[in-house]
Amino acid sequence: MSMCVKEEIQCPVCGTTGEFEMWTSLNTELNPEKKEELLSGALFQYICPNCGKSFNIDYPMLYHQMEDQIMIYYVVQEEDIQMVEEQFRGDFGGAETELTKVLKEDMDSYLYRIVGSQRELMEKIRIFDAGKDDRIVELVKRIISDAVADKNPDLRDANLYYLEEDGESLFVVVNSKGALGTVPIPKGMYEDMAEGVRDKLPDLRSRSEFRINRAWASKALGME
């Protein structure tokens, strides 16, 4: 199911109040047109009806790509991560939520992930749509990010996000100033990494790991 909540937003520039749709639960089979709005960032953008200024609105979202049996939860508050992890594992203690209503159905074959930013949510969708394993992508990213930082020390705190463009796999380099450019993924690097760790990782759809990010990659590569 999808759930859209309408909220009143006051523009911080001109003070005008307008209505904003928060898609707290998005099922792409029911609302396929909203997927592109999510990937473009439009679902998190409020445009003032008076002055036209645009603002990012942050809110949690359960992304449900039913046709591919993928579920990604964007968690805004760190303290909610444990609750979502427990529910992804099938522990439904406490009050029923929109998430538990969905998870109580037969979803043992689903791929579950938890993300902590809007960009990370968009990235996960792009990775899975490309038929890639996000764990392999994170391992490759960790190595490339170190190489980028070695050549450009100012980019040591930058984040890399996966993207496919014109048939090429690459990472977009982003820091506090925004997107700075792209770094191509060397041909064959993903495949070589996948072959090297094939027997060391559990099934992609196992419920053993939900947060696959830089910290996970660092630990997996023995960097922490």
C-alpha positions in Angstrom: 0.0 0.0 0.0 0.9 3.6 -0.4 0.3 6.4 2.1 0.2 10.1 1.4 -0.2 12.5 4.3 -1.0 16.2 3.5 0.7 18.7 5.8 0.6 22.5 5.9 4.0 24.1 5.4 4.8 27.7 6.1 7.4 29.2 3.8 10.4 30.5 5.8 10.9 33.3 3.2 7.5 34.9 2.7 5.5 33.2 5.4 2.8 31.9 3.1 1.2 28.6 4.1 0.7 25.9 1.5 -0.1 22.2 1.3 2.6 19.5 0.9 2.2 15.8 0.2 4.4 13.5 2.3 4.6 10.0 0.8 5.4 8.1 4.1 4.8 4.8 2.3 5.3 4.4 -1.4 4.4 1.3 -3.4 5.8 1.6 -6.9 3.3 -1.0 -8.3 0.4 1.1 -7.1 2.0 4.5 -7.8 4.7 3.9 -10.5 4.7 7.6 -11.5 6.0 8.6 -8.0 9.2 6.6 -8.4 10.7 9.1 -10.9 9.6 11.9 -8.6 11.5 10.2 -5.8 14.6 9.6 -7.9 14.6 13.3 -9.0 14.2 14.5 -5.4 10.8 16.1 -6.2 9.0 14.1 -3.5 11.0 15.8 -0.9 10.8 19.3 -2.4 8.2 21.9 -1.3 7.6 24.8 -3.7 6.0 27.9 -2.1 2.8 28.8 -4.1 3.5 32.5 -3.4 7.2 33.2 -3.9 8.2 30.1 -5.8 11.1 29.2 -3.5 11.9 25.5 -3.2 12.8 23.8 0.1 13.8 20.3 1.0 11.4 18.6 3.4 12.8 15.7 5.4 10.5 12.8 6.4 10.7 9.1 6.8 9.6 6.8 4.0 8.9 3.2 3.5 9.8 2.4 -0.1 8.1 -0.7 -1.4 9.1 -1.9 -4.9 6.6 -4.8 -4.9 7.3 -6.0 -8.4 10.9 -6.8 -7.5 10.2 -7.7 -3.8 12.4 -4.9 -2.5 11.7 -2.8 0.7 13.8 0.1 1.8 13.0 2.2 4.9 14.4 5.7 5.0 14.9 6.4 8.7 15.2 10.1 9.7 15.7 9.6 13.5 18.6 7.3 14.5 16.7 6.0 17.5 14.1 4.4 15.1 16.7 2.2 13.4 16.5 -0.6 16.0 12.7 -0.7 15.9 12.8 -1.0 12.1 15.4 -3.7 12.3 13.3 -5.7 14.7 10.3 -5.4 12.5 12.2 -6.4 9.4 13.3 -9.6 11.3 9.7 -10.3 12.2 9.5 -9.0 15.8 6.1 -7.2 15.8 5.9 -6.4 19.5 4.2 -3.1 20.5 1.7 -1.0 18.6 0.9 -1.9 15.0 2.4 0.5 12.4 2.1 0.9 8.7 5.3 -1.1 8.4 4.1 -4.0 10.5 0.8 -4.2 8.6 2.9 -4.8 5.4 5.5 -7.1 7.0 2.9 -9.4 8.5 2.2 -10.6 5.0 4.3 -13.4 3.5 7.5 -11.5 2.6 10.3 -14.0 3.4 11.8 -13.6 0.0 12.1 -9.8 0.2 15.3 -7.8 0.1 15.3 -5.4 3.1 17.4 -2.3 3.6 17.6 0.7 6.0 19.0 4.0 4.8 19.8 7.2 6.6 19.6 9.9 3.9 17.5 10.8 0.9 20.5 10.4 -1.4 21.2 6.9 0.0 17.6 6.0 -0.6 17.8 7.1 -4.3 21.2 5.3 -4.6 19.8 2.0 -3.4 17.0 2.1 -5.8 19.4 2.8 -8.7 21.7 0.0 -7.6 19.0 -2.6 -7.5 17.4 -1.4 -10.7 20.8 -1.9 -12.4 20.8 -5.5 -11.1 23.7 -4.9 -8.8 24.5 -6.1 -5.3 24.7 -3.1 -3.0 27.3 -4.8 -0.8 29.7 -5.1 -3.8 29.0 -1.5 -4.8 29.9 -0.4 -1.2 33.1 -2.3 -1.2 34.1 -0.9 -4.5 33.1 2.6 -3.4 35.2 2.3 -0.2 38.3 1.6 -2.2 37.6 4.3 -4.8 36.8 6.9 -2.1 40.2 6.4 -0.5 41.9 6.8 -3.9 39.9 10.0 -4.5 40.9 11.4 -1.0 44.5 10.5 -1.6 44.6 12.7 -4.7 42.3 15.4 -3.3 42.6 15.7 0.5 39.8 18.2 0.5 37.5 15.5 -0.5 38.2 13.1 2.4 34.8 13.9 3.9 33.0 13.7 0.6 30.4 10.9 -0.1 30.1 8.9 -3.3 26.8 7.7 -4.8 26.3 5.1 -7.5 24.8 6.1 -10.8 24.5 4.7 -14.3 24.8 7.2 -17.1 24.9 6.4 -20.8 25.7 2.8 -20.0 28.6 3.7 -17.8 28.8 2.9 -14.0 30.2 5.7 -12.0 30.1 7.5 -8.6 28.9 11.0 -8.1 31.1 12.9 -5.6 29.1 15.0 -3.1 30.2 17.1 -0.2 28.5 19.9 1.8 28.6 22.2 -1.3 26.7 19.7 -3.4 27.7 17.4 -6.4 31.3 18.1 -7.5 31.7 15.7 -10.3 31.9 12.0 -11.2 34.4 9.2 -10.9 34.1 6.2 -13.3 34.2 2.7 -11.9 37.1 1.0 -13.6 35.9 -1.7 -16.1 35.8 -5.1 -14.4 36.3 -3.8 -10.9 32.7 -4.7 -9.7 32.9 -8.1 -11.2 36.4 -8.8 -9.7 35.2 -7.7 -6.3 32.0 -9.9 -6.6 34.1 -12.9 -7.5 36.5 -12.3 -4.6 33.9 -12.1 -1.9 31.3 -14.5 -3.4 31.8 -17.2 -0.8 32.1 -14.8 2.1 28.7 -13.0 1.9 25.3 -14.4 2.9 22.5 -14.5 0.4 21.5 -11.0 -0.8 18.0 -11.4 0.5 18.8 -12.9 3.9 17.6 -10.9 6.9 21.1 -10.8 8.4 22.1 -7.3 7.4 19.9 -4.2 6.7 22.4 -1.3 6.8 24.9 -1.6 4.0 26.9 1.6 3.9 30.5 3.0 4.3 30.8 1.7 7.9 29.7 -1.8 6.8 32.2 -1.7 3.9 35.0 -0.6 6.2 34.4 -3.4 8.6 34.1 -6.0 5.8 37.5 -4.8 4.4 39.1 -4.8 7.8 39.6 -1.1 7.9 37.9 -0.7 11.3 
